[in-house]
Amino acid sequence: MTTYPDAVTSTVEIDFDDWVPEDSRQAVRNSINALAVRHSAENARRRELDAED
């Protein structure tokens, strides 16, 4: 599990079928991580904007 600052941490378990190649599995994991990083950055920016108001 990867933890990102300013993010809600959750665990996602993915059960890939045996025929799914490892590079495809890694691509899915990378996509999920990229979304988590983006979400974390957006939340941090929203908090900054709220603090300015």
TIRO-2110 file (N, C-alpha, C; in Angstrom, 1 decimal):
// TIRO-2110
0.9, -1.2, 0.0, N, 1, A
0.0, 0.0, 0.0, CA, 1, A
0.9, 1.2, 0.0, C, 1, A
0.5, 2.2, -0.8, N, 2, A
1.2, 3.5, -0.8, CA, 2, A
0.4, 4.5, -0.1, C, 2, A
1.1, 5.3, 0.7, N, 3, A
0.4, 6.4, 1.4, CA, 3, A
0.8, 7.8, 0.8, C, 3, A
-0.1, 8.6, 0.6, N, 4, A
0.1, 9.9, 0.1, CA, 4, A
-0.3, 11.0, 1.1, C, 4, A
0.5, 12.0, 1.2, N, 5, A
0.1, 13.1, 2.2, CA, 5, A
-1.2, 13.7, 1.7, C, 5, A
-2.0, 14.2, 2.7, N, 6, A
-3.2, 14.9, 2.4, CA, 6, A
-4.2, 14.0, 1.7, C, 6, A
-4.1, 12.7, 1.8, N, 7, A
-5.1, 11.8, 1.1, CA, 7, A
-5.7, 10.9, 2.1, C, 7, A
-6.9, 10.5, 1.8, N, 8, A
-7.5, 9.4, 2.6, CA, 8, A
-6.8, 8.1, 2.1, C, 8, A
-6.3, 7.3, 3.0, N, 9, A
-5.6, 6.1, 2.7, CA, 9, A
-6.6, 5.0, 2.7, C, 9, A
-6.6, 4.2, 1.7, N, 10, A
-7.4, 3.0, 1.6, CA, 10, A
-6.6, 1.9, 0.9, C, 10, A
-7.0, 0.7, 1.1, N, 11, A
-6.4, -0.4, 0.5, CA, 11, A
-7.3, -1.0, -0.6, C, 11, A
-6.7, -1.2, -1.7, N, 12, A
-7.5, -1.8, -2.8, CA, 12, A
-6.8, -3.1, -3.2, C, 12, A
-7.6, -4.2, -3.1, N, 13, A
-7.1, -5.5, -3.5, CA, 13, A
-7.7, -5.8, -4.9, C, 13, A
-6.8, -6.2, -5.8, N, 14, A
-7.1, -6.5, -7.1, CA, 14, A
-6.8, -8.0, -7.3, C, 14, A
-7.8, -8.7, -7.8, N, 15, A
-7.6, -10.1, -8.0, CA, 15, A
-7.6, -10.3, -9.5, C, 15, A
-6.4, -10.4, -10.1, N, 16, A
-6.2, -10.5, -11.5, CA, 16, A
-6.4, -12.0, -11.9, C, 16, A
-7.0, -12.2, -13.1, N, 17, A
-7.0, -13.6, -13.6, CA, 17, A
-5.6, -14.0, -13.9, C, 17, A
-5.4, -15.3, -13.9, N, 18, A
-4.0, -15.8, -14.1, CA, 18, A
-3.5, -15.5, -15.5, C, 18, A
-4.4, -15.3, -16.5, N, 19, A
-3.9, -15.0, -17.8, CA, 19, A
-3.5, -13.6, -18.1, C, 19, A
-3.7, -12.7, -17.1, N, 20, A
-3.4, -11.3, -17.3, CA, 20, A
-1.8, -11.2, -17.1, C, 20, A
-1.1, -10.7, -18.1, N, 21, A
0.3, -10.5, -18.0, CA, 21, A
0.7, -9.5, -17.0, C, 21, A
1.9, -9.8, -16.4, N, 22, A
2.4, -8.9, -15.3, CA, 22, A
2.5, -7.5, -15.8, C, 22, A
2.9, -7.2, -17.0, N, 23, A
3.0, -5.8, -17.4, CA, 23, A
1.7, -5.1, -17.4, C, 23, A
0.6, -5.8, -17.7, N, 24, A
-0.7, -5.3, -17.7, CA, 24, A
-1.2, -5.0, -16.2, C, 24, A
-0.8, -5.9, -15.4, N, 25, A
-1.1, -5.8, -14.0, CA, 25, A
-0.4, -4.5, -13.4, C, 25, A
0.8, -4.4, -13.8, N, 26, A
1.6, -3.2, -13.3, CA, 26, A
1.0, -1.9, -13.9, C, 26, A
0.5, -1.9, -15.1, N, 27, A
-0.1, -0.7, -15.7, CA, 27, A
-1.3, -0.3, -14.9, C, 27, A
-2.1, -1.3, -14.5, N, 28, A
-3.3, -1.0, -13.7, CA, 28, A
-2.9, -0.4, -12.4, C, 28, A
-1.9, -1.0, -11.7, N, 29, A
-1.5, -0.5, -10.4, CA, 29, A
-1.0, 1.0, -10.6, C, 29, A
-0.2, 1.2, -11.7, N, 30, A
0.3, 2.6, -11.9, CA, 30, A
-0.8, 3.6, -12.1, C, 30, A
-1.8, 3.2, -12.8, N, 31, A
-3.0, 4.1, -13.1, CA, 31, A
-3.7, 4.4, -11.8, C, 31, A
-3.9, 3.4, -10.9, N, 32, A
-4.5, 3.7, -9.6, CA, 32, A
-3.7, 4.6, -8.8, C, 32, A
-2.4, 4.4, -8.8, N, 33, A
-1.5, 5.3, -8.0, CA, 33, A
-1.5, 6.7, -8.6, C, 33, A
-1.5, 6.8, -9.9, N, 34, A
-1.6, 8.2, -10.5, CA, 34, A
-2.9, 8.9, -10.1, C, 34, A
-4.0, 8.2, -10.1, N, 35, A
-5.2, 8.8, -9.7, CA, 35, A
-5.2, 9.2, -8.2, C, 35, A
-4.6, 8.4, -7.4, N, 36, A
-4.5, 8.8, -6.0, CA, 36, A
-3.6, 10.0, -5.8, C, 36, A
-2.5, 10.1, -6.5, N, 37, A
-1.7, 11.3, -6.4, CA, 37, A
-2.4, 12.6, -6.9, C, 37, A
-3.1, 12.4, -8.0, N, 38, A
-3.9, 13.6, -8.5, CA, 38, A
-5.0, 14.0, -7.5, C, 38, A
-5.7, 13.0, -6.9, N, 39, A
-6.7, 13.3, -6.0, CA, 39, A
-6.1, 14.0, -4.7, C, 39, A
-5.0, 13.6, -4.3, N, 40, A
-4.3, 14.2, -3.1, CA, 40, A
-3.9, 15.6, -3.4, C, 40, A
-3.4, 15.9, -4.6, N, 41, A
-3.0, 17.2, -5.0, CA, 41, A
-4.2, 18.1, -5.1, C, 41, A
-5.3, 17.6, -5.7, N, 42, A
-6.5, 18.5, -5.8, CA, 42, A
-7.1, 18.8, -4.4, C, 42, A
-7.1, 17.8, -3.5, N, 43, A
-7.6, 18.1, -2.1, CA, 43, A
-6.7, 19.1, -1.4, C, 43, A
-5.4, 19.0, -1.6, N, 44, A
-4.5, 20.0, -0.9, CA, 44, A
-4.8, 21.4, -1.5, C, 44, A
-4.9, 21.5, -2.8, N, 45, A
-5.2, 22.8, -3.4, CA, 45, A
-6.5, 23.4, -2.9, C, 45, A
-7.6, 22.5, -2.8, N, 46, A
-8.9, 23.0, -2.3, CA, 46, A
-8.7, 23.5, -0.9, C, 46, A
-7.9, 22.8, 0.0, N, 47, A
-7.7, 23.3, 1.3, CA, 47, A
-7.0, 24.6, 1.4, C, 47, A
-6.0, 24.8, 0.5, N, 48, A
-5.3, 26.1, 0.4, CA, 48, A
-6.3, 27.2, 0.0, C, 48, A
-7.1, 27.0, -1.0, N, 49, A
-8.1, 28.0, -1.4, CA, 49, A
-9.1, 28.3, -0.3, C, 49, A
-9.5, 27.3, 0.4, N, 50, A
-10.5, 27.5, 1.5, CA, 50, A
-9.8, 28.3, 2.7, C, 50, A
-8.5, 28.1, 2.9, N, 51, A
-7.8, 28.8, 3.9, CA, 51, A
-7.7, 30.3, 3.6, C, 51, A
-7.6, 30.6, 2.3, N, 52, A
-7.4, 32.0, 1.8, CA, 52, A
-8.7, 32.8, 2.0, C, 52, A
-9.9, 32.1, 2.0, N, 53, A
-11.2, 32.8, 2.1, CA, 53, A
-11.5, 33.2, 3.5, C, 53, A
END
